[in-house]
Amino acid sequence: AQCHGPRANGRATATPLPRDEAANDMVGVSHTSPNDAKIEAYIAPQGDVDWFRFQLTQVADINVQLTSLPADYDLYLYDAGGSLLGASEQRGLREERIAAKDQPAGFYYVQIAGFAGAWQGTKPYQLRFKTNP
């Protein structure tokens, strides 16, 4: 059993893992994230998948970056209809990137998943969705 107070030896127990606020599927995304902003989130617990929604107001190039990886995560970009536009599946802690040229105005979805169950509940990854009209 875990103790949530100080232990007899005077050391405090570990604090609870951060709560992951990202949706776990495409239809569960409730808000549109800002473009060109650094988003920090966690893949936790094991098996967690994070989804984000972004919007283009005009035709633009899309660049998605997943950095500061604490575990082996993969990155996927989808259009509003659920069609996969790009995937980045680098091994290990290497940065993941997807570029999609001349995409029409509309909503786009980004999925982040741990490879082979990879997760890390104490160090966040960083996601950035950038556009170049």
C-alpha positions as CSV (number, residue, x, y, z in Angstrom):
1,A,0.0,0.0,0.0
2,Q,1.2,3.5,-0.8
3,C,1.4,6.0,2.0
4,H,0.5,9.6,1.1
5,G,2.1,11.3,4.2
6,P,5.6,11.4,5.6
7,R,7.2,8.0,6.2
8,A,8.6,7.0,9.6
9,N,12.2,7.7,8.3
10,G,11.2,11.4,7.7
11,R,11.3,11.2,3.9
12,A,8.1,12.1,2.0
13,T,6.6,9.6,-0.4
14,A,6.5,10.3,-4.1
15,T,3.9,12.9,-5.2
16,P,1.1,11.7,-7.5
17,L,1.8,11.7,-11.2
18,P,0.6,14.8,-13.2
19,R,-2.9,14.5,-14.6
20,D,-2.9,14.2,-18.4
21,E,-5.5,16.5,-19.8
22,A,-5.2,15.5,-23.4
23,A,-8.0,13.6,-25.1
24,N,-7.5,9.9,-25.6
25,D,-9.2,9.7,-29.1
26,M,-10.0,12.0,-32.0
27,V,-13.7,12.5,-31.1
28,G,-12.8,13.3,-27.5
29,V,-10.9,16.5,-28.4
30,S,-13.0,19.3,-26.8
31,H,-11.0,22.4,-27.7
32,T,-8.7,23.7,-30.5
33,S,-5.1,24.2,-29.4
34,P,-3.3,27.4,-30.4
35,N,-0.9,27.3,-33.4
36,D,2.8,27.9,-32.9
37,A,2.6,27.5,-29.1
38,K,4.6,25.1,-27.0
39,I,2.3,22.5,-25.5
40,E,3.6,20.3,-22.7
41,A,1.8,17.0,-21.8
42,Y,2.4,13.5,-20.6
43,I,1.9,10.0,-21.9
44,A,0.8,8.4,-18.6
45,P,-0.2,5.9,-17.5
46,Q,1.0,3.1,-19.8
47,G,-1.2,2.8,-22.9
48,D,-2.2,6.5,-22.8
49,V,-2.6,8.2,-26.2
50,D,-2.8,12.0,-26.6
51,W,-4.9,13.8,-29.2
52,F,-4.8,17.5,-30.1
53,R,-6.8,19.6,-32.6
54,F,-5.5,22.6,-34.6
55,Q,-7.1,24.8,-37.2
56,L,-5.9,26.4,-40.4
57,T,-7.8,29.5,-41.5
58,Q,-6.2,29.4,-45.0
59,V,-4.1,27.2,-47.2
60,A,-0.8,26.7,-45.5
61,D,2.2,24.4,-44.9
62,I,2.0,22.4,-41.6
63,N,5.0,21.5,-39.5
64,V,4.5,19.5,-36.4
65,Q,7.4,18.9,-33.9
66,L,7.5,16.6,-30.9
67,T,10.5,17.3,-28.8
68,S,11.9,16.8,-25.3
69,L,10.9,13.2,-25.4
70,P,11.2,11.4,-22.1
71,A,10.5,8.0,-23.8
72,D,10.1,6.6,-27.3
73,Y,6.9,8.3,-28.6
74,D,5.5,8.4,-32.2
75,L,3.7,11.3,-33.9
76,Y,0.8,11.2,-36.4
77,L,-1.1,13.9,-38.3
78,Y,-4.7,13.5,-39.5
79,D,-7.1,15.6,-41.4
80,A,-10.6,16.3,-40.1
81,G,-12.0,13.2,-41.9
82,G,-9.5,11.0,-40.0
83,S,-7.2,10.4,-43.0
84,L,-3.5,9.9,-42.0
85,L,-1.5,12.7,-43.6
86,G,1.9,11.9,-42.1
87,A,3.7,9.8,-39.5
88,S,7.0,10.1,-37.6
89,E,8.3,7.0,-35.9
90,Q,11.9,7.7,-35.0
91,R,13.6,5.2,-32.6
92,G,14.4,6.2,-29.0
93,L,14.3,9.8,-27.8
94,R,14.9,11.4,-31.2
95,E,12.7,14.3,-32.1
96,E,9.6,13.5,-34.2
97,R,8.7,15.8,-37.1
98,I,5.9,15.9,-39.8
99,A,5.6,18.3,-42.7
100,A,2.6,18.6,-44.9
101,K,2.6,21.1,-47.8
102,D,-0.3,23.3,-49.1
103,Q,-3.0,21.9,-46.7
104,P,-6.5,23.4,-47.1
105,A,-8.2,25.5,-44.4
106,G,-9.9,23.3,-41.7
107,F,-9.2,21.3,-38.6
108,Y,-6.2,18.9,-38.2
109,Y,-5.5,16.4,-35.5
110,V,-2.2,15.3,-33.9
111,Q,-1.8,12.0,-32.1
112,I,1.0,11.1,-29.8
113,A,1.5,7.5,-28.7
114,G,4.2,5.6,-26.9
115,F,6.0,3.0,-29.0
116,A,5.5,-0.5,-27.6
117,G,3.8,0.9,-24.4
118,A,6.4,3.5,-23.7
119,W,5.3,6.2,-21.2
120,Q,6.7,8.6,-18.7
121,G,4.6,10.3,-16.0
122,T,7.1,12.7,-14.5
123,K,8.7,14.4,-17.6
124,P,6.5,16.1,-20.2
125,Y,7.0,16.1,-24.0
126,Q,6.7,19.3,-26.0
127,L,4.5,19.6,-29.0
128,R,4.4,22.5,-31.5
129,F,2.0,22.8,-34.5
130,K,3.4,25.5,-36.8
131,T,1.9,26.9,-40.0
132,N,3.5,28.9,-42.9
133,P,0.8,30.5,-45.2
